[in-house]
Amino acid sequence: MKYMLLIYFNEQAGLSEAERQECYAESTQLAHQIHASGQYLAANPLQPTAMATSVRVRDGKRLVTDGPFAETREQLGGYFLIEANNLDEALGIAARIPMARKGTVEVRPVSDIPVLAKK
């Protein structure tokens, strides 16, 4: 089963450049480890929420606003998409994500809809 590991943290608290580079190095090492076990599908950090644009459609009209839709204490900062045998295995990988020590990693099963991938 596929799981999306959504990484949330408080952007306002920030990371120093050294902490950011250490996080990237640890995340890269984790990605290589889970790739070797056949569980890695994708992973990326996201640009800060200041770079985000939100789109909503209301009454058939597209509304575009700068920034994320919701004001929250923690913001979505990146993700891992993995393959795991079960939730416990996915939770084990989520706990190894470096930002789990500073923020929150939400683990969500991915619904597989085969027709979405067909061309």
Biopython code that builds the backbone (N, CA, C, O; Angstrom):
import numpy as np
from Bio.PDB.StructureBuilder import StructureBuilder

atoms = [
    (1, "MET", "N", (0.849, -1.174, 0.000)),
    (1, "MET", "CA", (0.000, 0.000, 0.000)),
    (1, "MET", "C", (0.894, 1.237, 0.000)),
    (1, "MET", "O", (1.970, 1.248, 0.599)),
    (2, "LYS", "N", (0.423, 2.274, -0.685)),
    (2, "LYS", "CA", (1.156, 3.539, -0.705)),
    (2, "LYS", "C", (0.715, 4.408, 0.471)),
    (2, "LYS", "O", (-0.456, 4.432, 0.851)),
    (3, "TYR", "N", (1.693, 5.119, 1.032)),
    (3, "TYR", "CA", (1.432, 6.061, 2.117)),
    (3, "TYR", "C", (2.101, 7.388, 1.794)),
    (3, "TYR", "O", (3.235, 7.427, 1.316)),
    (4, "MET", "N", (1.388, 8.470, 2.060)),
    (4, "MET", "CA", (1.941, 9.811, 1.951)),
    (4, "MET", "C", (2.328, 10.243, 3.353)),
    (4, "MET", "O", (1.502, 10.243, 4.266)),
    (5, "LEU", "N", (3.587, 10.610, 3.513)),
    (5, "LEU", "CA", (4.088, 11.093, 4.801)),
    (5, "LEU", "C", (4.245, 12.602, 4.654)),
    (5, "LEU", "O", (5.201, 13.076, 4.039)),
    (6, "LEU", "N", (3.311, 13.347, 5.216)),
    (6, "LEU", "CA", (3.266, 14.802, 5.075)),
    (6, "LEU", "C", (3.999, 15.439, 6.248)),
    (6, "LEU", "O", (3.677, 15.179, 7.408)),
    (7, "ILE", "N", (4.972, 16.262, 5.945)),
    (7, "ILE", "CA", (5.861, 16.829, 6.959)),
    (7, "ILE", "C", (5.440, 18.264, 7.260)),
    (7, "ILE", "O", (5.487, 19.135, 6.391)),
    (8, "TYR", "N", (5.026, 18.494, 8.507)),
    (8, "TYR", "CA", (4.588, 19.816, 8.951)),
    (8, "TYR", "C", (5.550, 20.368, 9.982)),
    (8, "TYR", "O", (6.049, 19.634, 10.835)),
    (9, "PHE", "N", (5.811, 21.667, 9.903)),
    (9, "PHE", "CA", (6.602, 22.328, 10.922)),
    (9, "PHE", "C", (6.282, 23.810, 10.916)),
    (9, "PHE", "O", (5.678, 24.321, 9.973)),
    (10, "ASN", "N", (6.685, 24.488, 11.960)),
    (10, "ASN", "CA", (6.408, 25.909, 12.102)),
    (10, "ASN", "C", (7.469, 26.699, 11.348)),
    (10, "ASN", "O", (8.613, 26.793, 11.793)),
    (11, "GLU", "N", (7.088, 27.267, 10.209)),
    (11, "GLU", "CA", (8.035, 28.053, 9.412)),
    (11, "GLU", "C", (8.566, 29.254, 10.184)),
    (11, "GLU", "O", (9.713, 29.659, 9.997)),
    (12, "GLN", "N", (7.735, 29.821, 11.050)),
    (12, "GLN", "CA", (8.146, 31.009, 11.795)),
    (12, "GLN", "C", (9.316, 30.705, 12.730)),
    (12, "GLN", "O", (10.159, 31.567, 12.976)),
    (13, "ALA", "N", (9.365, 29.469, 13.253)),
    (13, "ALA", "CA", (10.473, 29.083, 14.130)),
    (13, "ALA", "C", (11.761, 28.978, 13.319)),
    (13, "ALA", "O", (12.854, 29.237, 13.823)),
    (14, "GLY", "N", (11.609, 28.592, 12.054)),
    (14, "GLY", "CA", (12.740, 28.551, 11.134)),
    (14, "GLY", "C", (13.838, 27.577, 11.502)),
    (14, "GLY", "O", (13.906, 27.065, 12.619)),
    (15, "LEU", "N", (14.690, 27.340, 10.529)),
    (15, "LEU", "CA", (15.875, 26.524, 10.706)),
    (15, "LEU", "C", (17.064, 27.367, 10.278)),
    (15, "LEU", "O", (16.972, 28.147, 9.330)),
    (16, "SER", "N", (18.171, 27.211, 10.971)),
    (16, "SER", "CA", (19.388, 27.876, 10.512)),
    (16, "SER", "C", (19.833, 27.183, 9.226)),
    (16, "SER", "O", (19.363, 26.087, 8.922)),
    (17, "GLU", "N", (20.715, 27.798, 8.485)),
    (17, "GLU", "CA", (21.199, 27.183, 7.245)),
    (17, "GLU", "C", (21.900, 25.859, 7.555)),
    (17, "GLU", "O", (21.762, 24.896, 6.800)),
    (18, "ALA", "N", (22.639, 25.805, 8.643)),
    (18, "ALA", "CA", (23.312, 24.555, 9.028)),
    (18, "ALA", "C", (22.286, 23.470, 9.356)),
    (18, "ALA", "O", (22.454, 22.320, 8.950)),
    (19, "GLU", "N", (21.219, 23.824, 10.089)),
    (19, "GLU", "CA", (20.167, 22.856, 10.417)),
    (19, "GLU", "C", (19.457, 22.380, 9.151)),
    (19, "GLU", "O", (19.136, 21.199, 9.022)),
    (20, "ARG", "N", (19.216, 23.294, 8.226)),
    (20, "ARG", "CA", (18.546, 22.940, 6.966)),
    (20, "ARG", "C", (19.404, 21.951, 6.169)),
    (20, "ARG", "O", (18.895, 20.953, 5.659)),
    (21, "GLN", "N", (20.689, 22.228, 6.066)),
    (21, "GLN", "CA", (21.580, 21.339, 5.324)),
    (21, "GLN", "C", (21.690, 19.966, 5.994)),
    (21, "GLN", "O", (21.750, 18.943, 5.313)),
    (22, "GLU", "N", (21.717, 19.950, 7.325)),
    (22, "GLU", "CA", (21.752, 18.683, 8.060)),
    (22, "GLU", "C", (20.466, 17.891, 7.818)),
    (22, "GLU", "O", (20.501, 16.675, 7.631)),
    (23, "CYS", "N", (19.336, 18.594, 7.824)),
    (23, "CYS", "CA", (18.043, 17.946, 7.564)),
    (23, "CYS", "C", (18.017, 17.351, 6.155)),
    (23, "CYS", "O", (17.576, 16.217, 5.968)),
    (24, "TYR", "N", (18.491, 18.114, 5.159)),
    (24, "TYR", "CA", (18.535, 17.611, 3.782)),
    (24, "TYR", "C", (19.442, 16.392, 3.676)),
    (24, "TYR", "O", (19.105, 15.426, 2.991)),
    (25, "ALA", "N", (20.586, 16.430, 4.348)),
    (25, "ALA", "CA", (21.511, 15.295, 4.306)),
    (25, "ALA", "C", (20.878, 14.052, 4.938)),
    (25, "ALA", "O", (20.972, 12.957, 4.383)),
    (26, "GLU", "N", (20.240, 14.219, 6.088)),
    (26, "GLU", "CA", (19.583, 13.084, 6.754)),
    (26, "GLU", "C", (18.421, 12.558, 5.914)),
    (26, "GLU", "O", (18.219, 11.348, 5.814)),
    (27, "SER", "N", (17.661, 13.471, 5.314)),
    (27, "SER", "CA", (16.525, 13.067, 4.488)),
    (27, "SER", "C", (17.001, 12.313, 3.249)),
    (27, "SER", "O", (16.373, 11.340, 2.831)),
    (28, "THR", "N", (18.105, 12.759, 2.665)),
    (28, "THR", "CA", (18.678, 12.078, 1.503)),
    (28, "THR", "C", (19.131, 10.674, 1.888)),
    (28, "THR", "O", (18.903, 9.716, 1.149)),
    (29, "GLN", "N", (19.768, 10.557, 3.041)),
    (29, "GLN", "CA", (20.209, 9.248, 3.522)),
    (29, "GLN", "C", (19.007, 8.322, 3.741)),
    (29, "GLN", "O", (19.052, 7.149, 3.371)),
    (30, "LEU", "N", (17.936, 8.849, 4.341)),
    (30, "LEU", "CA", (16.725, 8.055, 4.544)),
    (30, "LEU", "C", (16.135, 7.636, 3.199)),
    (30, "LEU", "O", (15.742, 6.482, 3.027)),
    (31, "ALA", "N", (16.071, 8.560, 2.252)),
    (31, "ALA", "CA", (15.532, 8.234, 0.920)),
    (31, "ALA", "C", (16.341, 7.109, 0.278)),
    (31, "ALA", "O", (15.766, 6.201, -0.323)),
    (32, "HIS", "N", (17.660, 7.158, 0.397)),
    (32, "HIS", "CA", (18.504, 6.093, -0.164)),
    (32, "HIS", "C", (18.240, 4.760, 0.532)),
    (32, "HIS", "O", (18.202, 3.715, -0.118)),
    (33, "GLN", "N", (18.059, 4.794, 1.849)),
    (33, "GLN", "CA", (17.796, 3.563, 2.601)),
    (33, "GLN", "C", (16.469, 2.936, 2.196)),
    (33, "GLN", "O", (16.394, 1.730, 1.963)),
    (34, "ILE", "N", (15.421, 3.756, 2.113)),
    (34, "ILE", "CA", (14.117, 3.163, 1.763)),
    (34, "ILE", "C", (14.038, 2.831, 0.270)),
    (34, "ILE", "O", (13.238, 1.986, -0.133)),
    (35, "HIS", "N", (14.862, 3.491, -0.552)),
    (35, "HIS", "CA", (14.953, 3.110, -1.968)),
    (35, "HIS", "C", (15.572, 1.720, -2.080)),
    (35, "HIS", "O", (15.114, 0.886, -2.860)),
    (36, "ALA", "N", (16.621, 1.482, -1.286)),
    (36, "ALA", "CA", (17.295, 0.179, -1.310)),
    (36, "ALA", "C", (16.354, -0.947, -0.887)),
    (36, "ALA", "O", (16.507, -2.085, -1.331)),
    (37, "SER", "N", (15.380, -0.632, -0.026)),
    (37, "SER", "CA", (14.429, -1.657, 0.424)),
    (37, "SER", "C", (13.205, -1.740, -0.485)),
    (37, "SER", "O", (12.302, -2.540, -0.241)),
    (38, "GLY", "N", (13.175, -0.910, -1.541)),
    (38, "GLY", "CA", (12.064, -0.942, -2.487)),
    (38, "GLY", "C", (10.837, -0.182, -2.035)),
    (38, "GLY", "O", (9.761, -0.356, -2.607)),
    (39, "GLN", "N", (10.972, 0.660, -1.017)),
    (39, "GLN", "CA", (9.812, 1.361, -0.469)),
    (39, "GLN", "C", (9.701, 2.815, -0.930)),
    (39, "GLN", "O", (8.648, 3.431, -0.768)),
    (40, "TYR", "N", (10.747, 3.358, -1.489)),
    (40, "TYR", "CA", (10.770, 4.772, -1.880)),
    (40, "TYR", "C", (10.022, 4.979, -3.186)),
    (40, "TYR", "O", (10.246, 4.258, -4.158)),
    (41, "LEU", "N", (9.133, 5.966, -3.209)),
    (41, "LEU", "CA", (8.447, 6.347, -4.438)),
    (41, "LEU", "C", (8.784, 7.792, -4.828)),
    (41, "LEU", "O", (9.008, 8.075, -6.005)),
    (42, "ALA", "N", (8.822, 8.712, -3.845)),
    (42, "ALA", "CA", (9.154, 10.110, -4.126)),
    (42, "ALA", "C", (9.327, 10.855, -2.809)),
    (42, "ALA", "O", (8.836, 10.421, -1.767)),
    (43, "ALA", "N", (10.026, 11.972, -2.869)),
    (43, "ALA", "CA", (10.169, 12.850, -1.698)),
    (43, "ALA", "C", (10.663, 14.202, -2.184)),
    (43, "ALA", "O", (11.472, 14.278, -3.109)),
    (44, "ASN", "N", (10.174, 15.275, -1.558)),
    (44, "ASN", "CA", (10.638, 16.623, -1.875)),
    (44, "ASN", "C", (10.283, 17.573, -0.758)),
    (44, "ASN", "O", (9.226, 17.448, -0.139)),
    (45, "PRO", "N", (11.171, 18.533, -0.493)),
    (45, "PRO", "CA", (10.775, 19.646, 0.370)),
    (45, "PRO", "C", (9.960, 20.620, -0.471)),
    (45, "PRO", "O", (10.064, 20.631, -1.697)),
    (46, "LEU", "N", (9.160, 21.424, 0.187)),
    (46, "LEU", "CA", (8.374, 22.441, -0.512)),
    (46, "LEU", "C", (8.953, 23.822, -0.229)),
    (46, "LEU", "O", (9.580, 24.044, 0.807)),
    (47, "GLN", "N", (8.738, 24.741, -1.155)),
    (47, "GLN", "CA", (9.116, 26.125, -0.929)),
    (47, "GLN", "C", (8.265, 26.664, 0.219)),
    (47, "GLN", "O", (7.214, 26.093, 0.511)),
    (48, "PRO", "N", (8.684, 27.744, 0.877)),
    (48, "PRO", "CA", (7.893, 28.319, 1.976)),
    (48, "PRO", "C", (6.486, 28.715, 1.528)),
    (48, "PRO", "O", (6.237, 28.944, 0.344)),
    (49, "THR", "N", (5.576, 28.792, 2.496)),
    (49, "THR", "CA", (4.188, 29.134, 2.176)),
    (49, "THR", "C", (4.072, 30.506, 1.523)),
    (49, "THR", "O", (3.086, 30.762, 0.834)),
    (50, "ALA", "N", (5.041, 31.396, 1.714)),
    (50, "ALA", "CA", (5.017, 32.700, 1.053)),
    (50, "ALA", "C", (5.060, 32.545, -0.468)),
    (50, "ALA", "O", (4.671, 33.460, -1.194)),
    (51, "MET", "N", (5.530, 31.392, -0.955)),
    (51, "MET", "CA", (5.600, 31.126, -2.394)),
    (51, "MET", "C", (4.330, 30.441, -2.910)),
    (51, "MET", "O", (4.188, 30.228, -4.114)),
    (52, "ALA", "N", (3.421, 30.101, -2.015)),
    (52, "ALA", "CA", (2.227, 29.343, -2.392)),
    (52, "ALA", "C", (1.168, 30.235, -3.039)),
    (52, "ALA", "O", (1.096, 31.438, -2.786)),
    (53, "THR", "N", (0.364, 29.614, -3.867)),
    (53, "THR", "CA", (-0.815, 30.247, -4.453)),
    (53, "THR", "C", (-1.966, 29.268, -4.272)),
    (53, "THR", "O", (-1.816, 28.077, -4.542)),
    (54, "SER", "N", (-3.100, 29.758, -3.823)),
    (54, "SER", "CA", (-4.273, 28.902, -3.615)),
    (54, "SER", "C", (-5.323, 29.196, -4.671)),
    (54, "SER", "O", (-5.520, 30.345, -5.066)),
    (55, "VAL", "N", (-5.995, 28.145, -5.122)),
    (55, "VAL", "CA", (-7.054, 28.268, -6.130)),
    (55, "VAL", "C", (-8.323, 27.665, -5.564)),
    (55, "VAL", "O", (-8.316, 26.553, -5.036)),
    (56, "ARG", "N", (-9.415, 28.410, -5.678)),
    (56, "ARG", "CA", (-10.741, 27.910, -5.315)),
    (56, "ARG", "C", (-11.686, 28.250, -6.463)),
    (56, "ARG", "O", (-11.506, 29.260, -7.143)),
    (57, "VAL", "N", (-12.668, 27.425, -6.671)),
    (57, "VAL", "CA", (-13.700, 27.722, -7.663)),
    (57, "VAL", "C", (-15.015, 27.850, -6.917)),
    (57, "VAL", "O", (-15.454, 26.914, -6.248)),
    (58, "ARG", "N", (-15.640, 29.011, -7.036)),
    (58, "ARG", "CA", (-16.928, 29.282, -6.390)),
    (58, "ARG", "C", (-17.870, 29.839, -7.445)),
    (58, "ARG", "O", (-17.542, 30.782, -8.164)),
    (59, "ASP", "N", (-19.040, 29.236, -7.520)),
    (59, "ASP", "CA", (-20.041, 29.659, -8.503)),
    (59, "ASP", "C", (-19.451, 29.717, -9.908)),
    (59, "ASP", "O", (-19.759, 30.618, -10.688)),
    (60, "GLY", "N", (-18.590, 28.731, -10.222)),
    (60, "GLY", "CA", (-18.006, 28.636, -11.550)),
    (60, "GLY", "C", (-16.873, 29.619, -11.815)),
    (60, "GLY", "O", (-16.345, 29.657, -12.926)),
    (61, "LYS", "N", (-16.490, 30.410, -10.826)),
    (61, "LYS", "CA", (-15.424, 31.394, -11.012)),
    (61, "LYS", "C", (-14.188, 30.979, -10.232)),
    (61, "LYS", "O", (-14.265, 30.555, -9.079)),
    (62, "ARG", "N", (-13.043, 31.114, -10.895)),
    (62, "ARG", "CA", (-11.769, 30.784, -10.267)),
    (62, "ARG", "C", (-11.308, 31.952, -9.412)),
    (62, "ARG", "O", (-11.248, 33.091, -9.876)),
    (63, "LEU", "N", (-10.980, 31.657, -8.144)),
    (63, "LEU", "CA", (-10.450, 32.657, -7.228)),
    (63, "LEU", "C", (-9.021, 32.259, -6.883)),
    (63, "LEU", "O", (-8.782, 31.160, -6.382)),
    (64, "VAL", "N", (-8.083, 33.140, -7.147)),
    (64, "VAL", "CA", (-6.671, 32.864, -6.906)),
    (64, "VAL", "C", (-6.168, 33.831, -5.845)),
    (64, "VAL", "O", (-6.350, 35.042, -5.967)),
    (65, "THR", "N", (-5.535, 33.298, -4.802)),
    (65, "THR", "CA", (-4.976, 34.147, -3.748)),
    (65, "THR", "C", (-3.544, 33.710, -3.461)),
    (65, "THR", "O", (-3.193, 32.541, -3.624)),
    (66, "ASP", "N", (-2.741, 34.650, -3.039)),
    (66, "ASP", "CA", (-1.376, 34.336, -2.637)),
    (66, "ASP", "C", (-1.406, 33.650, -1.285)),
    (66, "ASP", "O", (-2.235, 33.962, -0.431)),
    (67, "GLY", "N", (-0.484, 32.704, -1.103)),
    (67, "GLY", "CA", (-0.349, 32.044, 0.188)),
    (67, "GLY", "C", (-1.227, 30.821, 0.314)),
    (67, "GLY", "O", (-2.023, 30.512, -0.572)),
    (68, "PRO", "N", (-1.070, 30.127, 1.435)),
    (68, "PRO", "CA", (-1.862, 28.919, 1.684)),
    (68, "PRO", "C", (-3.295, 29.282, 2.047)),
    (68, "PRO", "O", (-3.588, 30.417, 2.424)),
    (69, "PHE", "N", (-4.170, 28.310, 1.927)),
    (69, "PHE", "CA", (-5.586, 28.532, 2.217)),
    (69, "PHE", "C", (-5.830, 28.777, 3.695)),
    (69, "PHE", "O", (-6.574, 29.686, 4.060)),
    (70, "ALA", "N", (-5.212, 27.976, 4.543)),
    (70, "ALA", "CA", (-5.506, 28.044, 5.981)),
    (70, "ALA", "C", (-4.330, 28.604, 6.769)),
    (70, "ALA", "O", (-3.171, 28.314, 6.473)),
    (71, "GLU", "N", (-4.641, 29.397, 7.759)),
    (71, "GLU", "CA", (-3.627, 29.857, 8.698)),
    (71, "GLU", "C", (-3.528, 28.805, 9.797)),
    (71, "GLU", "O", (-4.502, 28.537, 10.501)),
    (72, "THR", "N", (-2.371, 28.226, 9.936)),
    (72, "THR", "CA", (-2.169, 27.200, 10.948)),
    (72, "THR", "C", (-0.841, 27.430, 11.655)),
    (72, "THR", "O", (0.002, 28.196, 11.188)),
    (73, "ARG", "N", (-0.670, 26.767, 12.768)),
    (73, "ARG", "CA", (0.572, 26.892, 13.530)),
    (73, "ARG", "C", (1.722, 26.207, 12.796)),
    (73, "ARG", "O", (2.849, 26.702, 12.809)),
    (74, "GLU", "N", (1.442, 25.079, 12.162)),
    (74, "GLU", "CA", (2.453, 24.363, 11.396)),
    (74, "GLU", "C", (2.042, 24.345, 9.927)),
    (74, "GLU", "O", (0.857, 24.261, 9.606)),
    (75, "GLN", "N", (3.026, 24.423, 9.047)),
    (75, "GLN", "CA", (2.764, 24.443, 7.622)),
    (75, "GLN", "C", (3.350, 23.191, 6.969)),
    (75, "GLN", "O", (4.314, 22.606, 7.462)),
    (76, "LEU", "N", (2.745, 22.795, 5.849)),
    (76, "LEU", "CA", (3.244, 21.655, 5.080)),
    (76, "LEU", "C", (4.579, 22.055, 4.468)),
    (76, "LEU", "O", (4.659, 23.020, 3.708)),
    (77, "GLY", "N", (5.624, 21.307, 4.805)),
    (77, "GLY", "CA", (6.959, 21.667, 4.349)),
    (77, "GLY", "C", (7.582, 20.668, 3.397)),
    (77, "GLY", "O", (8.613, 20.958, 2.790)),
    (78, "GLY", "N", (6.980, 19.493, 3.251)),
    (78, "GLY", "CA", (7.523, 18.493, 2.344)),
    (78, "GLY", "C", (6.790, 17.180, 2.509)),
    (78, "GLY", "O", (5.826, 17.071, 3.266)),
    (79, "TYR", "N", (7.270, 16.184, 1.782)),
    (79, "TYR", "CA", (6.593, 14.890, 1.829)),
    (79, "TYR", "C", (7.535, 13.768, 1.422)),
    (79, "TYR", "O", (8.550, 13.994, 0.763)),
    (80, "PHE", "N", (7.184, 12.573, 1.821)),
    (80, "PHE", "CA", (7.727, 11.326, 1.304)),
    (80, "PHE", "C", (6.518, 10.534, 0.822)),
    (80, "PHE", "O", (5.496, 10.484, 1.507)),
    (81, "LEU", "N", (6.624, 9.926, -0.332)),
    (81, "LEU", "CA", (5.626, 8.977, -0.810)),
    (81, "LEU", "C", (6.314, 7.626, -0.797)),
    (81, "LEU", "O", (7.333, 7.427, -1.458)),
    (82, "ILE", "N", (5.741, 6.695, -0.032)),
    (82, "ILE", "CA", (6.397, 5.402, 0.159)),
    (82, "ILE", "C", (5.437, 4.247, -0.127)),
    (82, "ILE", "O", (4.225, 4.428, -0.245)),
    (83, "GLU", "N", (6.016, 3.075, -0.230)),
    (83, "GLU", "CA", (5.273, 1.823, -0.307)),
    (83, "GLU", "C", (5.575, 1.081, 0.986)),
    (83, "GLU", "O", (6.740, 0.902, 1.341)),
    (84, "ALA", "N", (4.542, 0.652, 1.690)),
    (84, "ALA", "CA", (4.734, -0.084, 2.941)),
    (84, "ALA", "C", (3.719, -1.204, 3.019)),
    (84, "ALA", "O", (2.635, -1.119, 2.442)),
    (85, "ASN", "N", (4.078, -2.253, 3.736)),
    (85, "ASN", "CA", (3.186, -3.401, 3.885)),
    (85, "ASN", "C", (1.977, -3.096, 4.749)),
    (85, "ASN", "O", (0.908, -3.682, 4.572)),
    (86, "ASN", "N", (2.158, -2.154, 5.706)),
    (86, "ASN", "CA", (1.061, -1.844, 6.618)),
    (86, "ASN", "C", (1.344, -0.508, 7.308)),
    (86, "ASN", "O", (2.403, 0.089, 7.117)),
    (87, "LEU", "N", (0.395, -0.056, 8.102)),
    (87, "LEU", "CA", (0.521, 1.227, 8.786)),
    (87, "LEU", "C", (1.719, 1.245, 9.736)),
    (87, "LEU", "O", (2.432, 2.246, 9.808)),
    (88, "ASP", "N", (1.946, 0.158, 10.461)),
    (88, "ASP", "CA", (3.073, 0.128, 11.398)),
    (88, "ASP", "C", (4.403, 0.347, 10.680)),
    (88, "ASP", "O", (5.273, 1.060, 11.180)),
    (89, "GLU", "N", (4.555, -0.259, 9.526)),
    (89, "GLU", "CA", (5.783, -0.083, 8.747)),
    (89, "GLU", "C", (5.909, 1.373, 8.282)),
    (89, "GLU", "O", (6.999, 1.945, 8.321)),
    (90, "ALA", "N", (4.805, 1.967, 7.845)),
    (90, "ALA", "CA", (4.804, 3.375, 7.424)),
    (90, "ALA", "C", (5.134, 4.296, 8.594)),
    (90, "ALA", "O", (5.876, 5.265, 8.435)),
    (91, "LEU", "N", (4.585, 3.994, 9.766)),
    (91, "LEU", "CA", (4.876, 4.797, 10.958)),
    (91, "LEU", "C", (6.355, 4.714, 11.332)),
    (91, "LEU", "O", (6.944, 5.701, 11.774)),
    (92, "GLY", "N", (6.941, 3.555, 11.156)),
    (92, "GLY", "CA", (8.360, 3.383, 11.447)),
    (92, "GLY", "C", (9.227, 4.257, 10.551)),
    (92, "GLY", "O", (10.204, 4.847, 11.010)),
    (93, "ILE", "N", (8.868, 4.337, 9.275)),
    (93, "ILE", "CA", (9.609, 5.201, 8.349)),
    (93, "ILE", "C", (9.364, 6.660, 8.699)),
    (93, "ILE", "O", (10.300, 7.460, 8.695)),
    (94, "ALA", "N", (8.118, 7.020, 9.002)),
    (94, "ALA", "CA", (7.793, 8.407, 9.354)),
    (94, "ALA", "C", (8.608, 8.875, 10.555)),
    (94, "ALA", "O", (9.042, 10.026, 10.600)),
    (95, "ALA", "N", (8.815, 8.004, 11.511)),
    (95, "ALA", "CA", (9.570, 8.364, 12.711)),
    (95, "ALA", "C", (11.041, 8.625, 12.402)),
    (95, "ALA", "O", (11.733, 9.264, 13.194)),
    (96, "ARG", "N", (11.528, 8.139, 11.259)),
    (96, "ARG", "CA", (12.924, 8.338, 10.869)),
    (96, "ARG", "C", (13.136, 9.630, 10.080)),
    (96, "ARG", "O", (14.277, 9.997, 9.801)),
    (97, "ILE", "N", (12.060, 10.321, 9.718)),
    (97, "ILE", "CA", (12.188, 11.582, 8.990)),
    (97, "ILE", "C", (12.728, 12.632, 9.960)),
    (97, "ILE", "O", (12.166, 12.816, 11.040)),
    (98, "PRO", "N", (13.814, 13.326, 9.591)),
    (98, "PRO", "CA", (14.434, 14.273, 10.522)),
    (98, "PRO", "C", (13.485, 15.322, 11.094)),
    (98, "PRO", "O", (13.592, 15.647, 12.277)),
    (99, "MET", "N", (12.575, 15.855, 10.312)),
    (99, "MET", "CA", (11.674, 16.905, 10.793)),
    (99, "MET", "C", (10.639, 16.377, 11.774)),
    (99, "MET", "O", (9.924, 17.171, 12.385)),
    (100, "ALA", "N", (10.536, 15.063, 11.943)),
    (100, "ALA", "CA", (9.639, 14.514, 12.969)),
    (100, "ALA", "C", (10.110, 14.939, 14.355)),
    (100, "ALA", "O", (9.324, 14.961, 15.303)),
    (101, "ARG", "N", (11.398, 15.278, 14.474)),
    (101, "ARG", "CA", (11.946, 15.719, 15.759)),
    (101, "ARG", "C", (11.618, 17.180, 16.050)),
    (101, "ARG", "O", (11.741, 17.617, 17.195)),
    (102, "LYS", "N", (11.206, 17.941, 15.043)),
    (102, "LYS", "CA", (10.917, 19.367, 15.229)),
    (102, "LYS", "C", (9.468, 19.730, 14.911)),
    (102, "LYS", "O", (8.978, 20.777, 15.335)),
    (103, "GLY", "N", (8.794, 18.876, 14.174)),
    (103, "GLY", "CA", (7.424, 19.155, 13.758)),
    (103, "GLY", "C", (6.565, 17.911, 13.875)),
    (103, "GLY", "O", (6.653, 17.171, 14.855)),
    (104, "THR", "N", (5.736, 17.687, 12.868)),
    (104, "THR", "CA", (4.797, 16.569, 12.852)),
    (104, "THR", "C", (4.833, 15.905, 11.491)),
    (104, "THR", "O", (4.916, 16.586, 10.468)),
    (105, "VAL", "N", (4.773, 14.586, 11.466)),
    (105, "VAL", "CA", (4.646, 13.867, 10.204)),
    (105, "VAL", "C", (3.293, 13.165, 10.213)),
    (105, "VAL", "O", (3.045, 12.273, 11.025)),
    (106, "GLU", "N", (2.435, 13.578, 9.309)),
    (106, "GLU", "CA", (1.113, 12.961, 9.160)),
    (106, "GLU", "C", (1.231, 11.808, 8.178)),
    (106, "GLU", "O", (1.755, 11.979, 7.078)),
    (107, "VAL", "N", (0.750, 10.641, 8.565)),
    (107, "VAL", "CA", (0.818, 9.443, 7.726)),
    (107, "VAL", "C", (-0.584, 9.148, 7.211)),
    (107, "VAL", "O", (-1.519, 8.932, 7.981)),
    (108, "ARG", "N", (-0.703, 9.146, 5.870)),
    (108, "ARG", "CA", (-2.028, 8.901, 5.279)),
    (108, "ARG", "C", (-1.924, 7.873, 4.162)),
    (108, "ARG", "O", (-1.076, 7.995, 3.278)),
    (109, "PRO", "N", (-2.789, 6.856, 4.200)),
    (109, "PRO", "CA", (-2.832, 5.917, 3.084)),
    (109, "PRO", "C", (-3.285, 6.651, 1.820)),
    (109, "PRO", "O", (-4.108, 7.565, 1.875)),
    (110, "VAL", "N", (-2.736, 6.234, 0.699)),
    (110, "VAL", "CA", (-3.092, 6.827, -0.586)),
    (110, "VAL", "C", (-4.130, 5.934, -1.253)),
    (110, "VAL", "O", (-3.934, 4.723, -1.359)),
    (111, "SER", "N", (-5.218, 6.519, -1.697)),
    (111, "SER", "CA", (-6.225, 5.756, -2.433)),
    (111, "SER", "C", (-5.703, 5.508, -3.841)),
    (111, "SER", "O", (-5.290, 6.437, -4.537)),
    (112, "ASP", "N", (-5.725, 4.263, -4.246)),
    (112, "ASP", "CA", (-5.242, 3.895, -5.569)),
    (112, "ASP", "C", (-6.422, 3.891, -6.542)),
    (112, "ASP", "O", (-7.329, 3.065, -6.438)),
    (113, "ILE", "N", (-6.390, 4.817, -7.474)),
    (113, "ILE", "CA", (-7.430, 4.897, -8.508)),
    (113, "ILE", "C", (-6.734, 4.684, -9.848)),
    (113, "ILE", "O", (-6.238, 5.640, -10.443)),
    (114, "PRO", "N", (-6.690, 3.447, -10.327)),
    (114, "PRO", "CA", (-5.912, 3.101, -11.516)),
    (114, "PRO", "C", (-6.201, 3.978, -12.743)),
    (114, "PRO", "O", (-5.285, 4.267, -13.514)),
    (115, "VAL", "N", (-7.438, 4.399, -12.936)),
    (115, "VAL", "CA", (-7.764, 5.173, -14.137)),
    (115, "VAL", "C", (-7.122, 6.558, -14.143)),
    (115, "VAL", "O", (-7.017, 7.179, -15.201)),
    (116, "LEU", "N", (-6.686, 7.057, -12.973)),
    (116, "LEU", "CA", (-6.028, 8.359, -12.935)),
    (116, "LEU", "C", (-4.689, 8.329, -13.664)),
    (116, "LEU", "O", (-4.269, 9.341, -14.226)),
    (117, "ALA", "N", (-4.023, 7.193, -13.660)),
    (117, "ALA", "CA", (-2.695, 7.079, -14.259)),
    (117, "ALA", "C", (-2.746, 6.722, -15.743)),
    (117, "ALA", "O", (-1.713, 6.752, -16.412)),
    (118, "LYS", "N", (-3.900, 6.391, -16.263)),
    (118, "LYS", "CA", (-4.002, 5.989, -17.669)),
    (118, "LYS", "C", (-4.078, 7.215, -18.564)),
    (118, "LYS", "O", (-4.673, 8.236, -18.221)),
    (119, "LYS", "N", (-3.456, 7.073, -19.713)),
    (119, "LYS", "CA", (-3.444, 8.184, -20.690)),
    (119, "LYS", "C", (-4.406, 7.927, -21.812)),
    (119, "LYS", "O", (-4.529, 8.748, -22.720)),
]
sb = StructureBuilder()
sb.init_structure("model")
sb.init_model(0)
sb.init_chain("A")
sb.init_seg("    ")
for serial, (resi, resn, name, xyz) in enumerate(atoms, 1):
    if name == "N":
        sb.init_residue(resn, " ", resi, " ")
    sb.init_atom(name, np.array(xyz, "f"), 0.0, 1.0, " ", f" {name:<3s}", serial, name[0])
structure = sb.get_structure()
